[in-house]
Amino acid sequence: MRRTSFEDLECPIARSLEHVGEWWSILIMRDAFDGFTRFDQFERSLAIAPNMLTRRLKSLVDAGLLERRRYQDRPPRHEYVLTETGRALRPVILALYAWGNQDLAPGDRSLVLVDRATGREVEPVLVDRATGVPLSDLDIGFVAGPSASEPFRDRLADAAAAAGRPAT
């Protein structure tokens, strides 16, 4: 069964899921942020079938999140290195970490985020860049951007109406 592609959808969340919406992809990216670069490292860390790992790595390379580089000629071996686009996913991974620790396993954390330089525990918080106010403290919502199509604007207006908010 062929899955639906989100590549051409206007919603940036849907487009993002096109590249990292499969759970192995997020876990591979997590491991890449931890410093893993080689196939056997990912395979061992994730206990993932080699054929699945091959597909997911290819998908992440095709999406521009990882770069495949040869590190050995005989036999040919490659490593997978984060690209600039891949490194930009880090705040999303950290937000998932924070949500998972806070809301899914509070008080029973098996993973703690620390500042490597000081060892001090770090608690990620998403903030508005302009004001520094945590997003959780704001009443925020999605509105149509300048390039939104009419159908997309209609969808957003329907969502606003369903929530009892004025469409903007």
Buried (B, 14 or more C-beta within 10 A) or exposed (E): EEEEEBEEBBBEEBBBBBBBBBEBBBBBBBBBBEEBBBBEBBBEBBEBEEEEBEEBBEBBBEBEBBBEEEEEEEEEEBBBEBBEEBEEBBEBBBBEBBEBBEEEEEEEEEEEEEEEEEEEEEEBEEBEEEEEEEEEEEEEEEEBEEEBEEEBBEBBBEEBEEEEEEEE
